[in-house]
Amino acid sequence: MDFNTIMKAELHCHLDGSVSVELLEQLAKEQDPSFALSKEEVENLVSVDDQCPDLKTYLEKFDFILKHLQSQDALKRATVDVLSQGAKENVCYMELRFAPTFHLEKGLTIKKAIQAVLQGMKQAKQQLGIESSLIVCLMRHESKETHDKVIQAVKEIRRRHNVAMDLAGDEHAYPTIGFSEQIEKMYALKIPFTLHAGETGNEVNVMDSIVLGAKRIGHGLAMSSYDEIKRFARSQKVMVEMCPTSNLQTKAIASLKEYPIKEFMNDEILVSINTDNRTVSHTNLTREFEKLNEAFPVDVNMAMKITIDTIEAGFMDENTRARLLEKVQLAYQSLEQSA
């Protein structure tokens, strides 16, 4: 099966970690006329391979990227760039997430940073036809005052735009339960949210996230083999946003053979396949499916189920969801008929 041509959808893609090397090089030259690194040198600065030694090395790759995403123009262009990557590999729907507080070094406000990404999404839809939604991240290491400012900005923007939220960052140092007040505020404001949980080995964060109302979990690996948590996740119809290559590179898993996607699917837990950080992980959604196919055969029916479940769990309006579901079903029917 050609995983590049099959229709796909993605829920867990970080904007900063997915900006193409080409655009990063262009932005660097525009912002510093003396910039002289080659494309290959930029790529080495911002990407890892499967031999990445540890999470620290992985996270260091964001330093160069964030330095060049400090204006509305750069954020808007980055958004179009990432969505165009998805469109080229037949991704019909993408959710991009970012932490606006990482983009305030040159005078942007939280609200303006969010608006820039939304403008890029609008442009990408007009030019490429790709549907997308935005997820705004709270970072665990930031203060409650900062979190309140971000939530307030999202509240104001949601009057006109469809925006969801996330909690990301160091789970070990900042357990999920410590953010119950912020999460309850999202819930009260009817802001849809997903939570990073169980990426780094703590199953309690997964359980707490679901108890706090999360219907989607980013990564969720730590609940593998915990039957009680998996039963709870299934009963709440929780979607697990899985990111195989990233998890391999950050040493969340030792090999794809132990990746729990089949375990979760066999336990009737909803899963989606995602890139996490396209550029930092040097991947795309096609490669994620290809890698999984090497470890666990992925047939047409499995690919179709994952794609449909992904769209069902997406943070979009119901008209868009119905339109996308019809589009996906027609695409896979056509694939089966031509087989």
N, C-alpha and C positions, 0 to 999 in steps of 0.2 A: 504494500500500500504506500502511495506517495503522500507522506504526511504534510508536505508543503502545499499540496493542492486541496486537501480536505478542509472544510470550513471549521474554524476554531474560534474560541472565545477565551478571554483572560481576565482574571479578577485581581491578581496580585503582581503588580508591576510598579516598581519605584521609579518615579520620573528621573531623579538625579542619577541613579545608577544605570539608566538606560539610554542616556543621550549618546548619539553616535560619535565615534572618534572623529569623523569628518567635521561635524558641527563644532565639537569641542576645540579642534585645531583652528577652525575659522573664528570662533569667538575669542580665542586666546590672541590671535593675530590682530583682530580688531581692537581689543582692549589694551594690547601692548605691541606697538609697531616693531619693537626690537625682538619679539618672540621668534625663535629660530629652530625650535624642535621639529623634527620630522614627524610624519604621521605614525611611523613605527615607534618612535620614542614616546609620543603621546599615548599610543596604545599600551605600551609597557607601564606607563604611569597610572593608567585607569583600569586595567584588566588583570585578571588572574586566570590560571588554568586549573585543571583537576589536581595538580600537585601543589596547590596553595597550602602553605604550612600550617596556618592557623587563622582564627577569626580576626586577630589584630591586623595581620597583613591584608586581609580582605577589606577591612574598614578603612585602612589607610588610603585605599584607592579613591575614596570620595573626596579627599582634600583638594586635589586639582580640579575636580568637577565642580564642587560647590563654589570655589573661588571665582568661577566664570559664569555663575548663574545668579548674579546679584542685581539684575535689572528686569523690568517688565518685558522688554524686548527679548532678552535672552531666555526668559522663562516661556514666553509665548512661542518662540522659535523652537525651543527644546521640546515643547508639547507636540507641535506639528511634526517634528522630526521623529519622535518615538511612535506616534500614531501611524506615521507613514511606514515605519518598519513593520508594524502589525498588518497594515493593509497589503503590503507586498507578499505576505505569507498567508493571505486569505483568512485573517482574523477579522470577524465581523463586528466584534464588540470588545473594547478594552476598558478596564478601570485603571486609572493612573493614581498613584498616591504620592504625597510629598509632605514634608514638614515646613510650613511657610517660615517658621522662625529661623531656619537655616539660610534664609535669603534676604536678611535685613541689614547686611553690613554696609550697604551704600545708600541707605535712606528709604528703602521700601518699607511700607507698612504691611502688617499681616494681611489686611484686606486687599491691598493692591497686588500682593504676591499671588493670592488666590484668584483674583480677577484676571491676572495675566494668563494663568493656566487655562481658565475657562474660555478666554478669548482664543487661545490656541486650539482648544477642542472644537469650538465653533468653526474656525477656519478649516480644520482638518475634515470635519463633516462636510462642509461645502465643497472642498476640493477633492476629497478622496471617498466620500460616502461612508466612512467608518463611524459607527456609533461609539460613544465613550461616556464615562462618568468619572467624577473626581472624588477622591478620598483624602481628607485632610488629617494629617497625623499629629497627635500629641506625643511628645518624647518623654519617656519615663524619668529622665534625669532633670527635666525642667521643673520650675516651681509651679505651685498651684495657681499663683497669680498669673503666670504666663499661660497656663492651661485655660484659665477663665477668659483671658483675652482672645485666645484662639476660638474657643467655643462661642463667644459672643460674636466674633466675626462671621463664623459659619452660620449662626442663627440669623444674622442680618442678610447674608448673601442668599440663604435658602428661600427668602421671599420671592426670588426670581429665578434661582438656579437649583438644580438637583445636586446637592453636595452631601457626602457621608463622612464619617470619621473613623479613626483608628488610634490605637495605642501601640507605640513601637519603642524599641530600645532594650536596655539590659534587664532581662527578666530576673536574673539572680540577685542583683543589687536592689532592684525595685519590683517586688512581687505585685501581681495584678490586684490583689485585694486592697493594696494601699491606695488604689485609684477609684475606689467604689463611689466616692462622692461625684467625681467627674463623670463616671459612666452613668450613674443615676441621673445626672443632669442631662446628658445626651438622650437618655431614655424618656425623661419627662418632656423634653423639647421635641420629641419624635424625630430626632436625627438618627437615621440608620447608622449602625456601626459594626465594624469588625475589629477583632483584637489579636495582635500577635501573641501567641501563647504556646508553650510547649516546644519551642524551637530548640532550646538549649538544655533539655533534660528534666524539666520540672513539671510533672503531671498535675500538681496542685494548681498551677496557673491555668491549665486547661479547664479543670473542674470549676474553679472560681469564675472564670470568664463566662461559662455557660450559666452558672447560677446568677450572675449579674445581668444576664439577658442577651448575651452575644449569640447571634444565629450563624455567625461565621467566625472561624478561627484561622489565623495565619500560621501555617506550618503544622502545628498540632502533633508533631512526632512523638512527644513524650507520653501520650495516652496509649501508645502501642502496648499491647499485652495487659492493659488495665481494663478488664471486662466491665467493671462497674461504670467507669467513665464512658466507655464506648456505648454501653447501653443507654446511659443518660444522654449522650450526644445524639444517638439515633432517635430517642424518644422526643427530643427537642428539634429534630430535623436540622441539625447543625451541618453546615457545609465546611469542609476542611480545605483550605487553599494550600495546595502542595507545590513545592518548588524544588524538584529533584537535584538539579545541578548545583544550585546555591547551597543546599544542605550538604552535599558531598564536599564542596570546596571549603565550607566553614567547619567541617568535621563534626557536624551534627549527626551524620551517619558515616560508617566506615566504607560502605560500598552500596551500590544500587540493589544488590541481591537482598539486602536486609531492609530495603525501603518498604514501609508498611502500606503502600497504596492497595495492594491486593487484599491484605488483611482488613483494611478499612472497608473496601468494597464488599468483601465476603460477609462482613458484619453489617452490611446495609447502611453504612455511613456515606453521606454524599461527599464527593471529592471533585476538585477542579485541578487542572495542571497549569502551572504558571512559570514565568521566567524569573521573578523576583527582581533581578537587576541584569538587564540584557547585555549591557556593555561591560560592567564589572565582571560578570560571570562568563562573558564571551559566548552568549547563547541567544536563542530565539525559541519561539513556541514549537516550531517544527523540530528542532534538535531535542527539546524536552520529550516530545512524543517518541522520537527515534531512540533516545537513550532508554526510555522505559520499555520500548518494544524489544530491545536487546535483552533486558532483564526479565520482563514478563510480557509475553506476546500480547500486543494490542490489536484486536481485529476491528472491523468497521463498526460492529455493534457497540463495542466498548468505547470507541472514539465518539460515536454519536451520543451515547448515554452521558459521557463526561461533558460534552459540549452543551447538550440540552440542560443537564443539571446546573452547569455553570451559568447559563442565561437565566434559568429559573431563580437562581440565588443572587443575581446581579442587582445593584442599586440603581434601578431605572424605573421610569413610569410604566404603567401597565400597557399602554398602547405600543410603546417601543418594544416591550417584552413580547407581546403577541406577534408583532411584525417580525422580530428576529427569530422567534421559534418557528414560524412558518417558513422563513428563509432557510433555516438550518435543516428542517425536515425535508424540504424540497431538494436541497443540495445532496443530502444523503440518499434520498430515494433515487435521484439521478445517478448517483455513484453505484448503487446496487444494480440498477438496470443496465448500466454499461459494463458491469463486471462479467 
